[in-house]
Amino acid sequence: MAIVMYSKNECSFCDKARELLRQEGKFFIEYKLERDFSRETLKALYPSAKTFPVITIDSRYIGGYNELSKLKEEGKL
């Protein structure tokens, strides 16, 4: 399972997603806004993403923290 999180500074949902993944023992790659990518690049890659974080699993956009949390609750993470 390849998990990628696009995040930004001062983002409480990014912090929650990062902590959830760590608690679950999941390896993930995190890219930070302005350091690793621009908003324009992210919008081109994931046009339906409107908030941070933007999380993908196996290159498939799954959403943000709420969707990640739901996957955990369903035992699919």
Backbone as a ProteinNet text record, in pm:
[ID]
protein_1_A
[PRIMARY]
MAIVMYSKNECSFCDKARELLRQEGKFFIEYKLERDFSRETLKALYPSAKTFPVITIDSRYIGGYNELSKLKEEGKL
[TERTIARY]
85.6	0	90.4	82.7	162.4	75.4	107.7	29.8	110.9	47.5	110.3	16.8	75	-3.7	57.4	-25.9	12.3	-42	47.7	6.1	57.6	23.1	73.6	96.7	171.7	198.3	70.8	66.4	-46.1	-180.6	-185	-305.2	-338.7	-442.1	-475.5	-518.1	-586.6	-626.8	-506.5	-405.8	-281.1	-213	-210.1	-151	-224.9	-357.9	-438.1	-414.1	-407.6	-383.9	-246	-145.7	-9.1	-5.7	-70.5	-73.1	-148	-260.3	-336.2	-250.5	-183	-98.3	15.1	74.5	183.6	132	16	-41.8	-73.7	-112.4	-144.9	-20.4	95.3	220.3	234.5	170	172.5	288.2	362.5	465.7	396	434.9	376.6	479.8	460.4	544	462.4	525.7	456.2	525.9	447.2	496.1	432.6	513.4	465.9	447.4	336	305.7	419.8	456.1	562.1	702.1	724	855.6	869.2	763.9	770.2	678	577.2	480.9	411	347.6	269.5	120.9	37.8	-107.6	-149	-84.8	-118.7	-88.7	24.9	60.9	-39.3	-73.8	-169.2	-305.2	-349.2	-479.2	-480.1	-367	-356.9	-361.8	-299.3	-297.6	-430.6	-491.2	-614	-714.2	-780.2	-870.7	-988.8	-1028.5	-1143.1	-1103	-973.9	-926.7	-945.8	-1016.4	-1046.5	-982.3	-943.1	-888.1	-761.2	-693	-574.6	-607.5	-544.9	-447.9	-515.2	-434.8	-477.8	-405.6	-482.7	-423.6	-454.7	-350.3	-368.2	-320.2	-386.3	-343.8	-332.2	-213.2	-183.7	-221.2	-182.7	-203	-348.7	-438.1	-580.4	-617.2	-673.2	-714.2	-827.1	-806.4	-911.6	-979.8	-917.3	-975.5	-879.7	-936.4	-856.9	-863.8	-850.1	-847.6	-975.3	-1091.4	-1217.4	-1228.7	-1190	-1196.2	-1093.5	-976	-872.7	-921.1	-981.8	-1034.5	-1143.7	-1228.1	-1334.4	-1275.3	-1170.7	-1104.8	-1050.2	-993.4	-942	-1055.6	-1166.6	-1281.1	-1337.1	-1331.3	-1382.8	-1281.7	-1162.7	-1059.1	-995.9	-1003.5	-950.6	-819	-762.8	-638.5	-521.1
-117.3	0	123.8	203	325.3	445.1	509.2	623.1	750.5	850	980.6	1086.2	1179	1288.5	1420.8	1503.9	1640.3	1729.6	1800.1	1878.4	2021.5	2099.2	2236.3	2268.6	2372.4	2415.8	2470.1	2461.5	2514	2458.4	2327	2256.7	2147.9	2170	2074	1938.6	1937.7	1809.7	1734.8	1807.4	1743.6	1678	1749.5	1695.3	1569.6	1572.6	1456.7	1337.4	1362.3	1254.1	1192.8	1276.5	1229.8	1141.8	1186.9	1111.4	979.2	980.3	857.1	754.8	798.8	707.4	652	735.7	689.7	590.9	619.8	528.7	393	393.8	268.8	198	260.6	200.8	199.3	293.2	298.1	385	333.3	412.9	503.6	629.7	722	825.8	881.4	990.6	1117.7	1220.9	1348.4	1456.1	1526.7	1641	1766.9	1871.4	1997.2	2104.6	2177.3	2289.5	2390.7	2441	2540.5	2482.4	2382.1	2318.4	2214.2	2133.2	2020.9	2034	2117.7	2132.8	2267.2	2308.2	2432.6	2397.5	2494.6	2472.9	2437.2	2501.1	2476.6	2332.1	2281.9	2142.8	2047.3	2073	1986.1	1989.3	2107.5	2120.8	2046	2048.1	1975	1823.8	1778	1634.5	1584.5	1663.4	1622.6	1736.9	1758.5	1873.2	1873.4	1758.2	1753.9	1781.9	1787	1814.8	1962.6	1991.5	2130	2172.1	2076.1	2106.5	2025.5	2055.9	1980	1898.2	1780.8	1723.2	1657	1630	1550.4	1416.9	1309.5	1178.4	1083.7	1011.6	908.9	775.1	670.1	534.5	460	406.7	338.5	426	552.7	653.5	691.5	648.3	681.9	783.4	895.3	1000.2	948.2	954	906.8	1020.5	1138.2	1252.6	1307.8	1350	1410.3	1329.7	1399.1	1331.3	1252.6	1309.3	1240.3	1108.8	1108.7	985.8	884.2	932.4	844.4	780.3	859.7	809.9	705.7	729.5	633.7	500.7	506.1	382.9	305.5	376.4	311	242.1	314.1	257.8	134.6	133.4	20.4	-93.2	-75.4	-177.7	-189.2	-83.6	-86.5	-11.1	31.6	107.1	15.9
0	0	0	-105.2	-117.1	-80.5	31.2	79.4	60.5	-1.4	-20.4	36.4	112.8	169	124.9	64.8	29.1	139.3	207.6	323.5	313.9	416	425.6	572.2	597.5	734.3	798.1	930.8	1008.5	962.4	949.4	902.6	1004.7	1084.7	1190	1133.5	1020.2	961.6	905.1	858.6	814.7	934.7	1047	1169.6	1214.5	1209.9	1250.5	1158.2	1028.2	932.1	953.3	973.1	997.9	1122.6	1229.1	1354.3	1338.1	1268.5	1245.3	1170.8	1066.5	988.9	1073.9	1155	1242.6	1346.2	1406.4	1505.6	1444.8	1318.6	1249.8	1196.7	1213.4	1167.2	1016.3	949.4	802.9	754.1	658.4	593.2	493.1	490.4	393.8	354.6	238	189	202.9	257.8	274.7	193.7	114.5	38.3	96.4	113.4	172.7	65.8	77.6	-10.7	-5.9	-121.4	-142.6	-132.4	-50.2	-43.7	-154.6	-172.6	-265.8	-386.2	-377.2	-486.4	-474.2	-583.1	-583.1	-585.2	-551.9	-559.5	-702	-798.7	-939.4	-978.6	-933.1	-962	-899.1	-773	-703.7	-771.9	-810.4	-877.8	-1010.8	-1081.3	-1207.9	-1184.5	-1077.1	-1046.5	-991.3	-902.1	-832.7	-835.7	-949.6	-964	-867.2	-817.4	-725.9	-580.9	-552.5	-416.4	-385.3	-277.7	-240.5	-108.6	-25.1	106.7	130.4	239.8	280.3	402.9	416.8	325.9	206.6	105.9	-8.9	6.7	17	43.5	-71.2	-113.7	-215.7	-160.4	-203.3	-170.8	-302.1	-326	-452.3	-571.7	-563.9	-669.7	-692.5	-604.5	-617.3	-509.9	-552.2	-458.8	-371.1	-238.4	-147.9	-73	-70.1	-0.1	102.5	216.6	322.7	450.7	563.1	692.4	719.5	693.1	723.6	648.3	522.4	442.4	491.8	530.6	585	714.7	801.2	927.9	905	806.1	773.7	726.8	644.3	600.1	719.6	815.9	936.7	1011.5	1031.5	1103.4	1033.5	901	822.8	811.1	868.2	860.2	723.2	644.6	507.9	493	605.3	599.2	626.1
[MASK]
+++++++++++++++++++++++++++++++++++++++++++++++++++++++++++++++++++++++++++++

